[in-house]
Amino acid sequence: MGEETAVVEELRARVRELEDKVEALRISRRVLMNLIDTLEKEKRDQLEKLSTQNEKLQQNNCRYARAIMHRNIRITELEEQLRLLSVGNNRTGNTFT
């Protein structure tokens, strides 16, 4: 009978040990899930920030390209005016030198 009691106590101790391990695994799982949630939130936040920054950069780039285009048009107009003035002055005998 004493031997059976020892086996039963040993089995109970083993059951408690396994229950403790299961509880530790549950806690570890909760911690890991919280970490994953935190990382995913940080990833979403960073992606949103980068998307906003990218949009602003594209807008600035578009504005810069328009400004360059308008300046180029103005340069072309001024060059044409200068050419016309030069042609007109050459006909009257005046030269730019």
Residue pairs with C-beta under 8 A, 6 or more apart in sequence:
86 96
89 95
89 96
